[in-house]
Amino acid sequence: MNAPLLTDAAVLQRIQEHKLIENLDHMSATYLEGIKRILTVSADTEYVSAPAYMHAARFAPNINSFGSAIAIVQDELGHAHIAYRLLRDLGVDTEELIYSRDPLKWKYPYAFDVPLDSFYELIVANAFYDRAGYTLLGDVYSSTTFGPWKRALTKVDKEETFHLRHGEQWMRKLAPDPAEHERLQAAIDWMFLLTVEWFGLPDNLKKHTEQLGFGFKGKSNDELRQTWMSTAAPLCQELGFTIPVHYDDGAGKWVIDCAFPAAFDAQRKRWLLEDGAISWDDVMVRWKRRGPKNDEFVERMQRGHRELARLMGVA
């Protein structure tokens, strides 16, 4: 496969002419590395959500609920396949990437490393995590300059809507019952801020500026965080749940009311807010260290490939 020959200036000129980037012939080395980076995060996130949701699906209260959870898992695997296929078309050895990469090298939000141990946590994950995915990929769908991804996301966008609606509908159904409300609140207490984290470093600390410069996406991390809160927070408020944010009319944005970023005890699923705010460097240490289910979930996805290779006598 030929390496990109264009300069960054030539790629930007094409983008300014409102032409999509379709293949390697339209890319510079900078564009190629940047699009591979964001596609890898997207693919890994979709893929690791499958074992995370499978872990929780066993807590579904009935067969119909279990079927819906499995349907979501199937969708997520399909979304991962799309992103990995695009990476393969860009010259990435996806077999190596998926089946041989060290678990610590995977690039997905830390939230998926914390196990979902109840049906309540699963539906909050659908309402929060899938909403985050919809926010991110919806922005890519409307803004990206990479044509193959834009077209592929037509399907993904619709399915992510189903996932978050699944969580919303269950929250609306259960919230009126005081006991169920309390269980959902317990999940929200740790999952809300993990999803606020989902969007990455604040804009003033962001390192990969090519994501906006080359139009891989249209909004910055902080703008996407606000977009997510603009629907997640009103949902929680409508249903009577306590969340650590409020809308500031004067500033025209959602404001976090607690120490943030903060330390998180993944084993107890508890934010150590009483210890005050920490630095984003501290958060990065936690992200890179990964969470309690990182090894298990990645190993589960890689195990079948190893077993098949052994059966075929190629390992």
DOBARO-485859 format. One record per residue (C-alpha): x, y negated, z; residue number from 1; residue in three letters. Coordinates in steps of 0.25 Angstrom, whole numbers, padded with zeros to 4 digits. Each point is the difference from the previous one (the first is absolute). Last residue first. Layout:
<recs>
X, Y, Z, NUM, ALA
...
</recs>
This chain:
<recs>
-0001, 0086, 0067, 315, ALA
-0004, 0003, -0014, 314, VAL
-0005, 0014, 0003, 313, GLY
-0014, -0003, -0004, 312, MET
-0005, 0004, 0014, 311, LEU
0011, -0009, 0006, 310, ARG
-0004, -0012, -0009, 309, ALA
-0015, 0002, 0004, 308, LEU
0004, 0000, 0015, 307, GLU
0009, -0013, -0002, 306, ARG
-0012, -0007, -0007, 305, HIS
-0010, 0004, 0011, 304, GLY
0009, -0005, 0011, 303, ARG
0002, -0014, -0006, 302, GLN
-0014, -0006, 0004, 301, MET
0000, 0007, 0014, 300, ARG
0014, -0005, 0002, 299, GLU
-0004, -0014, -0003, 298, VAL
-0011, 0001, 0010, 297, PHE
0008, 0007, 0011, 296, GLU
0012, -0009, -0001, 295, ASP
-0008, -0013, 0000, 294, ASN
-0010, 0004, 0011, 293, LYS
0006, -0007, 0012, 292, PRO
0004, -0013, -0006, 291, GLY
0011, -0006, -0009, 290, ARG
0014, -0004, 0005, 289, ARG
0000, -0010, -0012, 288, LYS
-0013, -0006, 0004, 287, TRP
0004, -0001, 0015, 286, ARG
0013, -0007, -0004, 285, VAL
-0008, -0009, -0009, 284, MET
-0009, -0004, 0011, 283, VAL
0012, -0004, 0009, 282, ASP
0005, -0008, -0012, 281, ASP
-0014, -0006, -0001, 280, TRP
0003, -0006, 0014, 279, SER
-0008, 0004, 0013, 278, ILE
-0012, -0007, 0006, 277, ALA
-0004, 0002, 0015, 276, GLY
0002, 0011, 0009, 275, ASP
-0015, 0000, 0004, 274, GLU
-0003, 0003, -0015, 273, LEU
0006, 0014, 0001, 272, LEU
-0009, 0006, -0010, 271, TRP
-0005, 0014, 0002, 270, ARG
-0002, 0012, -0008, 269, LYS
0006, 0008, 0012, 268, ARG
0011, 0007, -0008, 267, GLN
0001, -0011, -0010, 266, ALA
0003, -0010, 0011, 265, ASP
0000, -0013, -0008, 264, PHE
0009, -0013, 0002, 263, ALA
-0006, -0013, -0004, 262, ALA
0000, -0009, -0013, 261, PRO
-0008, -0007, 0005, 260, PHE
-0004, -0003, 0014, 259, ALA
-0015, -0002, 0000, 258, CYS
-0010, -0010, -0006, 257, ASP
0003, 0003, -0015, 256, ILE
-0006, -0012, -0008, 255, VAL
-0009, 0002, -0012, 254, TRP
0001, -0012, -0010, 253, LYS
-0006, -0013, -0004, 252, GLY
0010, -0008, 0010, 251, ALA
-0012, -0008, 0005, 250, GLY
-0010, 0011, 0000, 249, ASP
0009, 0009, 0008, 248, ASP
-0006, 0014, -0002, 247, TYR
0003, 0009, 0012, 246, HIS
0009, 0012, 0002, 245, VAL
0003, 0011, 0011, 244, PRO
-0012, 0009, -0003, 243, ILE
-0012, 0003, 0009, 242, THR
-0011, 0008, -0006, 241, PHE
-0014, -0005, -0001, 240, GLY
-0005, 0006, -0013, 239, LEU
0000, -0014, -0007, 238, GLU
0014, -0003, 0006, 237, GLN
0006, 0012, -0005, 236, CYS
-0005, -0002, -0014, 235, LEU
0004, -0015, 0000, 234, PRO
0014, 0004, 0004, 233, ALA
0002, 0010, -0012, 232, ALA
-0006, -0009, -0011, 231, THR
0009, -0012, 0002, 230, SER
0011, 0008, 0007, 229, MET
0004, 0007, -0013, 228, TRP
0000, -0013, -0008, 227, THR
0008, -0007, 0011, 226, GLN
0011, 0012, 0000, 225, ARG
0000, -0002, -0015, 224, LEU
0003, -0014, 0001, 223, GLU
0011, 0003, 0010, 222, ASP
0006, 0010, -0009, 221, ASN
0000, -0009, -0012, 220, SER
-0011, 0001, -0011, 219, LYS
0001, 0003, -0015, 218, GLY
0007, 0013, -0001, 217, LYS
0011, 0006, -0009, 216, PHE
0000, -0014, -0006, 215, GLY
0015, -0001, -0003, 214, PHE
0002, -0012, 0010, 213, GLY
-0010, 0006, 0010, 212, LEU
0006, 0014, 0002, 211, GLN
0013, -0006, -0004, 210, GLU
0001, -0006, 0014, 209, THR
0005, 0013, 0006, 208, HIS
0005, -0005, 0014, 207, LYS
-0012, -0006, 0007, 206, LYS
0004, -0007, 0013, 205, LEU
-0008, -0013, -0002, 204, ASN
-0011, 0008, -0006, 203, ASP
-0003, 0008, 0012, 202, PRO
0005, 0014, 0000, 201, LEU
-0009, 0011, -0005, 200, GLY
-0014, 0001, -0003, 199, PHE
-0003, 0012, 0009, 198, TRP
0003, -0008, 0012, 197, GLU
-0014, -0005, 0001, 196, VAL
-0004, 0015, -0002, 195, THR
0008, 0004, 0012, 194, LEU
-0007, -0012, 0007, 193, LEU
-0014, 0006, -0002, 192, PHE
0004, 0015, 0002, 191, MET
0003, -0001, 0015, 190, TRP
-0012, -0007, 0006, 189, ASP
-0009, 0005, -0011, 188, ILE
0001, 0014, 0004, 187, ALA
-0004, -0003, 0014, 186, ALA
-0011, -0009, -0005, 185, GLN
-0005, 0012, -0009, 184, LEU
-0001, 0009, 0013, 183, ARG
-0007, -0011, 0008, 182, GLU
-0010, -0003, -0011, 181, HIS
-0003, 0015, -0001, 180, GLU
-0004, 0000, 0015, 179, ALA
-0008, -0013, -0001, 178, PRO
-0008, 0005, -0012, 177, ASP
-0002, -0012, -0010, 176, PRO
0014, 0002, -0006, 175, ALA
-0002, 0014, -0006, 174, LEU
-0007, -0003, -0013, 173, LYS
0007, -0013, -0003, 172, ARG
0013, 0006, 0003, 171, MET
-0004, 0012, -0009, 170, TRP
-0004, -0009, -0011, 169, GLN
0013, -0009, 0001, 168, GLU
0009, 0013, -0001, 167, GLY
-0007, 0005, -0012, 166, HIS
0000, -0014, -0006, 165, ARG
0015, 0000, 0001, 164, LEU
0002, 0013, -0008, 163, HIS
-0011, -0003, -0010, 162, PHE
0007, -0014, -0003, 161, THR
0014, 0008, -0002, 160, GLU
-0007, 0008, -0010, 159, GLU
-0004, -0012, -0009, 158, LYS
0014, -0006, 0001, 157, ASP
0007, 0013, -0004, 156, VAL
-0008, 0002, -0013, 155, LYS
0003, -0014, -0005, 154, THR
0014, 0001, 0006, 153, LEU
0006, 0008, -0012, 152, ALA
-0002, -0011, -0009, 151, ARG
0007, -0010, 0008, 150, LYS
0011, 0010, 0003, 149, TRP
0003, 0002, -0015, 148, PRO
0000, -0015, -0003, 147, GLY
0010, -0004, 0010, 146, PHE
-0003, -0015, 0002, 145, THR
-0008, 0002, 0012, 144, THR
-0011, -0010, 0004, 143, SER
-0014, 0006, 0001, 142, SER
0004, 0014, 0002, 141, TYR
0012, -0003, 0009, 140, VAL
-0009, -0009, 0009, 139, ASP
-0011, 0011, 0001, 138, GLY
0012, 0010, 0003, 137, LEU
0004, -0008, 0012, 136, LEU
-0014, -0003, 0005, 135, THR
-0005, 0014, -0003, 134, TYR
0011, 0006, 0007, 133, GLY
-0002, -0009, 0012, 132, ALA
-0015, 0004, 0000, 131, ARG
0004, 0014, -0001, 130, ASP
0008, -0002, 0013, 129, TYR
-0011, -0007, 0008, 128, PHE
-0013, 0006, -0003, 127, ALA
0005, 0013, -0005, 126, ASN
0009, 0000, 0012, 125, ALA
-0011, -0004, 0009, 124, VAL
-0008, 0012, -0005, 123, ILE
0012, 0009, 0003, 122, LEU
0002, -0005, 0014, 121, GLU
-0014, 0003, 0003, 120, TYR
0001, 0014, -0006, 119, PHE
0011, 0002, 0010, 118, SER
0015, 0002, 0001, 117, ASP
0005, -0009, -0011, 116, LEU
0015, 0002, 0002, 115, PRO
0010, -0012, 0000, 114, VAL
0009, 0001, -0012, 113, ASP
-0010, -0005, -0009, 112, PHE
0000, -0014, 0007, 111, ALA
0015, -0001, -0004, 110, TYR
-0004, -0005, -0014, 109, PRO
0007, 0008, -0011, 108, TYR
0014, 0001, -0006, 107, LYS
0006, 0014, 0002, 106, TRP
0015, 0000, 0004, 105, LYS
-0002, 0005, 0014, 104, LEU
-0007, 0013, -0005, 103, PRO
0013, 0003, -0008, 102, ASP
-0003, 0001, -0015, 101, ARG
0000, 0014, -0007, 100, SER
-0015, 0003, -0004, 99, TYR
-0005, -0014, -0004, 98, ILE
0012, -0008, -0005, 97, LEU
0007, 0012, -0005, 96, GLU
-0012, 0005, -0008, 95, GLU
-0003, -0015, -0004, 94, THR
0014, -0001, -0007, 93, ASP
-0003, -0015, -0004, 92, VAL
0002, -0004, -0014, 91, GLY
-0011, -0011, -0002, 90, LEU
-0010, 0011, -0005, 89, ASP
0003, 0008, 0013, 88, ARG
-0004, -0013, 0008, 87, LEU
-0013, -0001, -0007, 86, LEU
-0003, 0015, 0003, 85, ARG
0003, -0003, 0014, 84, TYR
-0010, -0011, 0001, 83, ALA
-0011, 0008, -0007, 82, ILE
0003, 0012, 0008, 81, HIS
-0001, -0008, 0013, 80, ALA
-0014, -0005, -0004, 79, HIS
-0004, 0015, -0003, 78, GLY
0005, 0004, 0014, 77, LEU
-0008, -0011, 0006, 76, GLU
-0013, 0004, -0007, 75, ASP
0001, 0014, 0005, 74, GLN
0002, -0004, 0014, 73, VAL
-0012, -0009, -0001, 72, ILE
-0008, 0012, -0005, 71, ALA
0005, 0008, 0011, 70, ILE
-0005, -0011, 0010, 69, ALA
-0014, 0000, -0007, 68, SER
-0001, 0015, 0001, 67, GLY
0004, 0000, 0014, 66, PHE
-0012, -0010, 0003, 65, SER
-0009, 0009, -0008, 64, ASN
0004, 0013, 0008, 63, ILE
-0002, -0007, 0013, 62, ASN
0006, -0008, 0012, 61, PRO
0014, -0002, -0007, 60, ALA
0011, 0003, 0009, 59, PHE
0007, 0009, -0010, 58, ARG
0001, -0012, -0009, 57, ALA
0010, -0006, 0009, 56, ALA
0013, 0008, -0004, 55, HIS
-0005, 0000, -0015, 54, MET
-0001, -0016, 0001, 53, TYR
0015, -0001, 0004, 52, ALA
0004, 0012, -0010, 51, PRO
-0006, -0008, -0011, 50, ALA
0004, -0014, 0004, 49, SER
0014, 0004, -0002, 48, VAL
-0003, 0001, -0015, 47, TYR
-0007, -0014, -0002, 46, GLU
0011, -0007, 0009, 45, THR
0011, 0007, -0008, 44, ASP
-0005, -0004, -0013, 43, ALA
-0002, -0015, 0004, 42, SER
0013, -0001, 0006, 41, VAL
0007, 0006, -0012, 40, THR
-0008, -0009, -0010, 39, LEU
0005, -0012, 0008, 38, ILE
0015, 0004, -0001, 37, ARG
-0001, 0005, -0015, 36, LYS
-0006, -0013, -0004, 35, ILE
0011, -0007, 0007, 34, GLY
0011, 0008, -0006, 33, GLU
-0005, -0001, -0014, 32, LEU
-0003, -0015, 0001, 31, TYR
0015, -0002, 0004, 30, THR
0005, 0009, -0011, 29, ALA
-0007, -0008, -0010, 28, SER
-0013, 0005, -0006, 27, MET
-0008, 0000, -0013, 26, HIS
0007, 0011, -0007, 25, ASP
-0002, 0008, 0013, 24, LEU
-0015, 0001, -0002, 23, ASN
-0013, -0008, 0000, 22, GLU
0003, -0014, 0006, 21, ILE
-0012, -0008, -0002, 20, LEU
-0001, -0012, -0009, 19, LYS
-0005, -0013, 0006, 18, HIS
0010, -0009, -0008, 17, GLU
0006, -0003, 0014, 16, GLN
0002, 0015, 0002, 15, ILE
0008, 0001, -0013, 14, ARG
0009, -0012, 0005, 13, GLN
0002, 0006, 0013, 12, LEU
0005, 0013, -0006, 11, VAL
0009, -0008, -0009, 10, ALA
0006, -0008, 0012, 9, ALA
0002, 0013, 0007, 8, ASP
0009, 0005, -0011, 7, THR
-0005, 0011, -0009, 6, LEU
0008, 0013, -0003, 5, LEU
-0007, 0010, 0009, 4, PRO
0007, 0013, 0001, 3, ALA
-0003, 0010, -0011, 2, ASN
-0006, 0014, 0004, 1, MET
</recs>
